Amino acid sequence: MTGAVAAKSDAIFAANRAVGSVVLSVKHVAGKTRRDEVHEAGSLRVRCPGAPAEELEAVIINTAGGIAGGDHFTLDVTAGHGTQLVVTTAAAEKVYRTLGPDSVIDVKLDVAAGSTLAWLPQETILFDRARLSRSIEVDLASNAQLFLAEAIVFGRTGMGEAVEEGALFDRWRVRRGGKLVYAEGVRLDGTIARRLAETPVAKGGIAVATVLIVPGSDEAVQAVRALQDQFIGEVGASAWNGIAAVRLCAADGAALRRDLVHVMTAVRGELPRIWTN
């Protein structure tokens, strides 16, 4: 392939990539949380079903029907002073096989004084040879609250699919009162199936999740540990320096979701309505 033909091919590929963004801010009005500013671009949308209430539920929708290599999505969410906001997704997000470029997701969450933000998207499903690069940046006021749950499934076992190769680069940073209180990085590259089979990684599991609670307490940890007999997969919980974290690993997406629902119900009380529909 000549240089000119290759350049034309790259330009066509780039022109067909999905680029989407959502900017959402909410405010406190007369005891209720309401939308303040909303900006949508590309294939991302946000909807807030239900009557006005103290806690607002926002649902992210990707009209592209999934994420392919070279796609780039950004989400910027601000919970204003004294608000209560839950953000979820309309469905599990699928990340498809790529011929080269990474799929990119950038998430930025700002939680103002006296506010609570629950970031509860449904599962992210990686297909074989998918490449996902994701960052989650959280800025909390010193008296704000965060409840964050993210789940990743490597292949749909119910469809006979498996992830043999691919890449996942996941970077989380949480700051509270301007101070870094939580940092995490996950990198799986190349032969993912072989890595997941290793005991220190997933011991053969293909579905993992993390629940992060800031501020978190020993009470939340004990609530999770009390459910050990009900879990299908492996679930571990710990608390330190005012943070609580729960790690989940399961043999498939269905088992992980069941365990994750138990954890979320135990430590938060209610699920987003769309999770139960």
C-alpha positions in Angstrom: 0.0 0.0 0.0 1.5 3.3 -1.0 1.8 6.2 1.4 -0.9 8.2 -0.3 -3.4 5.2 -0.2 -2.5 4.5 3.4 -3.1 8.1 4.4 -6.4 8.1 2.6 -7.4 4.9 4.4 -6.4 6.3 7.8 -8.4 9.5 7.1 -11.5 7.5 6.2 -11.1 5.4 9.3 -10.8 8.5 11.5 -13.8 10.1 10.0 -15.9 7.2 10.9 -15.0 7.1 14.5 -17.6 7.9 17.2 -16.8 10.9 19.4 -19.2 11.8 22.1 -19.4 13.9 25.2 -21.8 14.7 28.0 -21.5 17.6 30.4 -24.0 17.5 33.2 -24.3 19.7 36.3 -27.1 19.6 38.9 -28.3 22.1 41.5 -30.3 22.0 44.7 -33.7 23.8 44.4 -36.4 23.7 47.2 -35.3 20.4 48.6 -34.8 18.7 45.2 -31.9 18.0 42.9 -32.5 19.4 39.4 -30.6 19.7 36.2 -28.6 22.9 36.0 -26.6 22.7 32.7 -26.6 19.9 30.1 -24.5 19.6 27.0 -24.6 16.7 24.7 -22.4 16.0 21.6 -21.9 13.2 19.2 -23.4 9.9 20.2 -23.8 10.4 23.9 -27.1 11.5 25.6 -28.2 11.9 29.2 -31.8 11.5 30.4 -33.4 12.1 33.8 -36.5 10.0 34.1 -39.0 10.3 36.9 -40.5 13.1 38.9 -38.3 15.7 40.7 -37.0 14.3 43.9 -34.3 14.9 46.6 -32.1 12.5 44.6 -31.9 12.8 40.8 -31.2 9.8 38.6 -29.4 10.5 35.4 -29.0 7.8 32.6 -26.2 7.9 30.1 -27.1 6.6 26.6 -24.7 5.7 23.9 -26.6 5.9 20.6 -23.6 4.4 18.7 -24.5 1.0 20.1 -21.1 0.3 21.5 -17.5 1.5 21.4 -15.0 0.6 18.6 -11.3 1.3 18.2 -10.5 4.9 17.8 -13.8 6.1 19.5 -13.4 8.7 22.2 -16.0 9.5 24.8 -15.9 12.0 27.6 -18.2 12.5 30.6 -18.0 15.5 32.9 -20.4 15.4 35.8 -20.8 18.1 38.5 -22.9 17.6 41.6 -23.6 21.1 43.0 -23.8 22.2 46.6 -26.2 20.1 48.6 -27.3 17.8 45.8 -27.8 14.1 45.6 -27.1 12.6 42.1 -27.1 9.0 40.8 -25.5 8.4 37.4 -26.0 5.1 35.6 -26.2 3.8 32.0 -29.1 2.5 29.9 -27.3 -0.8 29.2 -24.0 -2.6 29.6 -21.4 -0.9 27.4 -19.7 -3.0 24.8 -16.1 -2.4 23.6 -15.5 -4.1 20.3 -12.4 -5.6 18.6 -10.1 -3.0 17.2 -7.7 -3.1 14.3 -5.2 -0.8 16.1 -6.3 2.4 17.9 -7.5 2.2 21.5 -11.1 3.0 22.5 -10.9 5.9 25.0 -13.2 6.9 27.8 -12.5 9.9 30.1 -14.6 10.5 33.1 -14.4 13.5 35.4 -16.6 13.8 38.5 -16.8 16.9 40.7 -18.8 16.7 44.0 -19.3 20.0 45.8 -19.8 20.5 49.6 -22.6 18.6 51.2 -23.3 16.6 48.1 -23.5 12.9 47.3 -22.6 11.4 43.9 -23.3 7.7 43.1 -21.5 6.6 39.9 -23.1 3.3 39.0 -22.8 2.4 35.3 -23.8 -1.0 34.2 -21.1 -3.4 33.2 -18.4 -2.7 30.5 -18.1 -5.8 28.3 -14.8 -6.3 26.4 -14.8 -8.3 23.2 -11.8 -10.3 22.1 -8.9 -8.1 20.9 -10.6 -4.9 22.2 -8.3 -2.2 23.5 -9.8 0.1 26.2 -8.0 3.1 27.8 -10.1 4.7 30.5 -9.5 7.4 33.1 -11.7 8.3 36.1 -10.8 11.6 37.9 -12.9 12.5 41.0 -12.7 15.8 42.9 -14.6 15.7 46.2 -15.2 18.5 48.7 -14.0 17.6 52.2 -17.6 16.8 53.3 -18.9 15.4 50.0 -19.7 11.7 49.6 -18.8 9.3 46.7 -20.2 5.9 45.9 -18.5 4.4 42.8 -19.0 1.0 41.3 -17.4 -0.2 38.1 -17.6 -3.7 36.6 -15.7 -5.2 33.6 -16.6 -8.5 31.9 -14.1 -10.1 29.6 -16.3 -11.7 27.0 -19.9 -12.9 27.0 -19.7 -16.5 28.1 -23.4 -17.0 27.5 -22.8 -16.3 23.8 -19.8 -18.7 23.7 -17.4 -15.7 23.5 -14.0 -15.5 25.1 -11.3 -12.8 25.3 -8.0 -14.3 24.4 -6.1 -11.1 23.6 -6.6 -7.4 24.0 -5.7 -4.5 26.3 -7.2 -2.7 29.3 -5.6 0.4 30.7 -7.6 1.8 33.7 -6.5 4.8 35.7 -8.4 6.1 38.8 -7.6 9.2 40.9 -9.8 10.4 43.8 -9.0 13.7 45.5 -10.8 14.9 48.6 -10.4 18.5 49.7 -7.7 18.8 47.1 -5.7 16.0 48.5 -5.1 12.7 46.6 -6.7 10.0 48.8 -7.0 7.1 46.3 -5.0 6.1 43.2 -5.3 2.9 41.2 -4.0 1.7 37.9 -4.8 -1.5 36.1 -2.9 -2.7 33.0 -3.7 -6.0 31.1 -2.1 -6.2 27.7 -1.5 -9.0 25.3 -2.6 -12.5 26.3 -5.4 -11.5 28.7 -6.9 -15.0 29.0 -3.5 -16.3 30.3 -3.2 -13.4 32.7 -6.7 -13.8 34.1 -6.0 -17.5 34.7 -3.2 -16.7 37.1 -4.1 -17.0 40.7 -2.9 -13.6 41.8 -4.9 -11.9 39.0 -8.3 -13.5 38.7 -7.8 -17.3 39.3 -9.7 -18.0 36.0 -12.4 -15.5 36.6 -13.5 -13.3 33.7 -15.6 -10.7 35.5 -14.3 -8.2 38.0 -15.7 -5.2 39.8 -14.7 -2.5 42.3 -16.9 -0.6 44.7 -15.4 2.5 46.3 -17.0 4.4 49.1 -15.6 7.8 50.3 -16.0 8.4 53.2 -16.2 4.7 54.0 -16.4 2.9 57.3 -15.9 -0.5 59.0 -19.7 -0.7 59.2 -19.9 -0.9 55.4 -17.2 -3.6 55.3 -19.1 -5.6 58.0 -22.3 -5.3 56.0 -20.6 -6.9 53.0 -18.8 -9.6 55.0 -22.1 -10.6 56.5 -23.3 -11.7 53.0 -20.4 -14.1 52.4 -22.7 -17.1 52.3 -24.8 -15.5 49.5 -22.0 -14.7 47.1 -21.3 -16.9 44.0 -17.9 -15.5 43.3 -15.1 -14.1 45.5 -15.8 -10.8 47.3 -13.4 -9.0 49.6 -13.9 -5.8 51.6 -11.7 -3.5 53.5 -11.5 0.0 55.0 -8.6 2.3 55.7 -8.1 6.1 56.2 -11.8 6.8 55.8 -12.2 4.8 52.6 -14.0 1.5 52.0 -13.4 -0.7 49.0 -15.0 -3.9 47.8 -13.4 -6.2 45.2 -15.4 -8.7 43.3 -14.3 -11.5 40.9 -16.6 -14.1 39.3 -16.6 -16.8 36.6 -19.0 -14.9 34.4 -20.9 -11.7 34.0 -24.2 -13.1 35.4 -22.5 -14.2 38.7 -20.7 -10.9 39.0 -23.9 -8.9 38.5 -25.7 -10.9 41.1 -22.9 -10.4 43.7 -22.6 -6.7 42.8 -26.3 -6.2 43.4 -26.0 -7.7 46.8 -23.0 -5.5 47.7 -24.6 -2.3 46.4 -27.9 -3.0 48.2 -26.1 -3.7 51.5 -23.9 -0.6 51.5 -26.2 1.9 49.7 -29.7 0.6 50.1 -31.2 1.3 46.7 -30.2 0.5 43.1 -30.9 2.7 40.1 -34.3 1.9 38.8 -32.9 0.9 35.4 -30.8 -1.8 37.1 -34.0 -3.6 38.2 -36.1 -3.1 35.0 
